[in-house]
């Protein structure tokens, strides 16, 4: 029997480190970038992910969102992190794009 108390990576070396491009089946004005990371469990806020959430999610002057807005490319940006099924942590950046951003 597998030890379910020990996190098991959902992907092996052959599935990691790849860029996957998809053709959307429906029109949307959003781009979603997802990184599947090792499982951090209850330590998710103590890991360096908090740094990346703060960097990507900052909405102040000089931020990624303020730059995208100033170029007319985006209207909103949302960052999130969540542990999934005791095996990985997902880190997401979702950007609502303008017509120009599309």
N, C-alpha and C positions, 0 to 999 in steps of 0.2 A: 504494500500500500504506500502511496506517496505521502510524504509529510506535509500536510496542508498548513502547518504552523510556520513553515519556511517559505518565503516568497519565491516564486519561480518566474523567471523572465518569460513573457509571452512570445517573444521573437528571438530566434537564434542569430548567429553572425551572418548567415546568408540572407536574412530578411532585413537587416539593419543597414543604415547608411545609404539609403536609396531615395532619390527624388521621384515621386509619383505624380504624373500630370494627368488630369482628368478633363474630359469634355463635359460641361454641365448638361443635364437633361432638361433643365428648366431655367428661365431667366432669373437672375438674382443680381442685386447690386452689392453683394458682400463677398469678401475674400476671407477664407478661414485658413489659418496656418496652424498645424498641430504638430507638436513634438511628443512622441511617446518616450518617456524616461523611466529609469528604474523606479521601483516602488519605494516611496518614502514613508508610508504609513502615517503614524501620528506625528512624525517629525517634519511633516511637509512645510510648516511655517518656519522651522529652524534651519532649513536647508537654504542654499543660495537662490532658490526659486523666488524668494521674497524680493531679492535684488532685481531680478528680471521682471517681476510683476510691477515693481515700482518704476523701473526704467521704461518699459513698454506702456504702462498704464498712466504715466504722468500726463496731465493735460495742461500743464503750465507752459510758460514761455520757454522756447528752445526744445520742446518735447517733440516726439515723433508725430503726435496728432496735430500740434500747432503747425508743424511744417506741412503735413498733408493738407490741412485746411487752407494754409496760405497759398498753396499751389492749386487749390480748387480740386483736389483729388479725392478727398474724403470728408465725411460729416461726423463720424463717430468711430471710436475704437474701444473695444472691450477686451480685457485680459482675464484669463481664468486658469485655475489649476485645480486638479482633483485626482485623488487616488482611486484606482479602478480595480476591483476584484482581487485585491491583495497581490497584484502582480505587476502593476505599472502605475505611473503617474502621468497624467495628460497635462500638457501646458499648451494653451490656445491663445492665439491673437486673432480677433475678428474685427475686420475693418468694413464699415459701411461706405461704399464708394459713390462718388458723384458720376454723372455721365462722362465727364472728362477722365475720371479715374478708371472707368471701365476700359 
